[in-house]
Amino acid sequence: MLLRDLDPARPETFSAFGAEAQAAAAAACRPLVNGESTRLSETARQQLGAAADGVSDLDPASLVPRRGLAGLFDSRSGRLKRMRQAFSDADRRLAGLGRELKTQAGNFKTRLAEIDPAQEGLRQPIVDLGAWIEAGRRRLADASPEAGDGEVSARDQLSARLEQLSAARMSALAHLPLARTMQNADAVAAERLEAAAAAVETWRTDWSKALGIDGKRRRKVQPEPAQLSQASERLTVRLNGARQALDDGASRRRQAAERLAALQRDITGAASDG
């Protein structure tokens, strides 16, 4: 059937040869060129930064008695009360941010689930383009190599069209590994954000227990500042690690997206050139 669609004696029809398959490949590539992951990454990065700021606002050293005259009017119960209030304010913010981080991790997983079918949807158009190219090559010898002065022979016109289709097919093929690169970045982002959300919950639990406010009634405690500092440091390391992973992923994703956008232009541009 593909051979019947090509009359080597009518070069004016060559530009439409394989155009439907070429357009299908371009359409199948578009879902892979998606800026959603970039938007998710930026939002998550802001949330991680807000969480880190909330942790840094709490200073366990304020539980230590001050020296000099100031310490005479600074009771242990007063210091504990102020720290508990400061923590309660931070805890509310961190609880909300922890939920948001978990939601963002879920959003990345949703995006991950969309990429596999999008890649599968591209494979058949690539195969179809290959069939059109092969059919055209079989007709190439039937096209006349003769041309008048200043004209292009039918054979050369058909050869040029087949080169366009080949370039479109190669561009479509190149989408697959680049999309995988973006998918891997999304997978790391989802994993790190889930870990960060879990670390936030651990930090909230550790501080609540240390300050004696983890039950229905507040307990008399003597919090160890070093213990609270260590809990905050562990969370800060986890948050910073997640932000670094997002930054690294954003860089890889940006490079892949730029290349995908160029390849998309190659496919659609080749279609319009004919």
N, C-alpha and C positions, 0 to 999 in steps of 0.2 A: 504493500500500500504506500509506503514511504517513497518508493521509486516512482510510483504513478503520480505523486505530487510534484515531481520535478521533471520539467520538460527542458532538456538541454538546448533545445532550439529557441527557447524563449527566455533570454537572459533578464528581461524586465521583471520576471517573476522570482528571480533568485533571492531578492531581499526578504521575501516572505517565507522562504524555505526554512523550516525549523523554528519559525518565530514563536509559535505556540509553546513548544517545548522550552524555548529560551525564557519566555515570559513566566512559565510555570516554575522554572528554576529560580528566577529572581524573586517570585512571590514566596517560594519555600524558604528562601534565605532570610527574608525580612524578620521572622520571629527570633532569629538568632542575634540580630542587631537590635538589642534592647537596652535602654538606659535604666531600667528598673533597679537593677542590682547596684548601680552607682548611687541612686537616690537612697536606697536602703542603707548602704554603707555610710553615707554622710550623716544620715539621721542617727544611726547606731553610734557613730563616732562622737556625736554631740552628747548622746545619752551617757556614754562611757566617761566623757569628760566631766559631765555634771555629777556623776557618781563619785569620781575621784575628788572633785572639789568638795563634795559633801563630807567625805571622809577626812580630808585635810583640815576642815574647819574645826574638827574636834581635837583638842590638845590634852592628852592624858597627863601631861606634866602639870596641868592646873590642879590635879589632885594632891600634888606635893605641897606641904606647908611652905609659905613664903617666909623669907628671912627678914629680920629687922622688925620695925614697929608694925609693918603691914601684917606680919604673921600673928601678932597679938590679937587681932580682931578677925582672924580668918580660921573659923572652926572647921573640924573635919566634916561635921554634918552639913555645914554650909557649902563646903566645896563639893561634897557628894551630891547635894541637892541641885547645885548649879550644873554639874556634869550630867546628872540624870535629865534635867530639862533640855540641855543642849543636845544630848543624844536623842531624846524623844522627837525633837524637831527634825534632826538629821535622819532619824529612823523612818519617819513618815515619807520623806523625800526619797530615801534609798529604796524603800519598799515599792514605791511607784516606779522608780527607774528599773528595779529588778524585773518587774512585770513587763515593762516596755522592752527590755533587752530580750526577754524570753519571747515576746511577740515578734521582735525583729528576727530572731533566730528562726522562728516558724515561717516568716515571710521569705527568708532566704531558702528554706527547704521547699516552699511552694515554687519558687523560681527554679530551683534545681529540678523539680518534677516536670517542669514545662520544657526543659531543654532536650531531654531524651526523645520525646515524641517529635519535637521540632527537627531534630537531627534525622530521625527515621523518615520524616516527611520529605526530606531533601534527597534521600537516596534514589527514589524512583525517578524524579526529574533528571538526575544526573545520568541514570541508565538510559532514559528516553533521549536525552541529548546525544549520547553516544550512538544510539541507533540512527538518529538523523544524520549524524556526521558520516557514519559508515555508508549509509545509503547514498549520500552525496558523493562520496569518493568513488563509489561504483559507477556513478553517472559521469564522473569528471572526464573520462576518456571520450565520451560521446559528445561533449561540448566542443564547438569549433575553436581551433586555436588561431583562426584567421581574424584579422581586424583591419579596418581601414585606417587611413592616416588620422592621428589624434584620437583614435578610439581604442577601447579596451576589448580584447577578445572575450567571447562567451566563456571560454575555459578559465581565463584569468579572473573574470567576474565571479564565477562559481567558486574558484579556489579561494578568493578573498572572503566570500561568504562562509565557506567552511572554516577558514581561519577564525572568523568572528565567533562561530559556534564553538570551536575548540577552546578559544579563550574564555568564553562564558562557562564552559564545562569545567575548565581548570579553576576558575574563580569560585565556582560552586563547591568544588572539591576542597578548596582551601578553607572554606567556612568550617568544615568539620573539626579539624584539630584546634582551630582558634576558639570555636565554641566550647570545646572541651577545656581549654585553658581557663575560660571564664567560669565554667561550671566548677572546676577545681577550686578557684578562688571563692566562689559562693559556698562550697562545702566547708572550707576552712572557716569562713566567716560565721556560718551557722554553728559550728562546733565551738568556736571561741566565745561566741555570745552566750551560748547555753552555759558554758563553764563560768563565764563572768556572772551570769544571773545566779548560778548556784553559789558562787563565792560571796555574793552580796548577802544571800540568805544565811550563810555560815557566819559572816561578820556580824549580822544583826543578832544572831543567836548568842555568839560569844560575848558581845558587849552587854546584851541583856542579862546574861547570867552573871557576868562580872560585876555589874552594877546592882544586882539583886532585884531586877524588875521583870524577870522572866515568868513569874507566876501571877496569881490573882492578887496577891499581897506583896508589898515591897519588903524585902528582907534586909536585916542589918548586915552590912558587908564592909570590908575594907579592900576595895579594888587595888590591884597591883598595876601601877601605871605601865610598867614594862610589858605586862601581859596584854594590856589594851593596845599598846603601841605595836606589838608583834602581830596582833590580829589585823590592825589597820594596814600594816606593811604587807601582809600576805594578800589582802584584798587589792591594795594599790598595785602590787606586782601583777596580779591577774588582770586588772583593768588595763594597765599599760600594755601588757602583752596582747590583749585583745585589740587595743587600738593600733598597735604595731602591725598585727596580722591584717587588720582592715586596710591600713595604709599600703602594705605590700600587695595585698589583693587588688586594691584600687589601681595601683600602678600597672600590674599585669593586665587587669581588665581594661584599663584605658588604652594600652598599647594594642591589645587584641581588638578592641572596639574600633579604633582608628583604622586598623588594617581591614576589618570586616566592612566598614563603611566604604573604603576604597574599592574593595572587591565587589560590593554591591553596585557601585558606580560602573565598574568594569562590565558587569553583566547587563545592566539596563542601558548603559551607554552603547555597548555593542549592538544591542537590539535596535536602538534608535539610529545608529550609524547607517544601517542598511537602508 
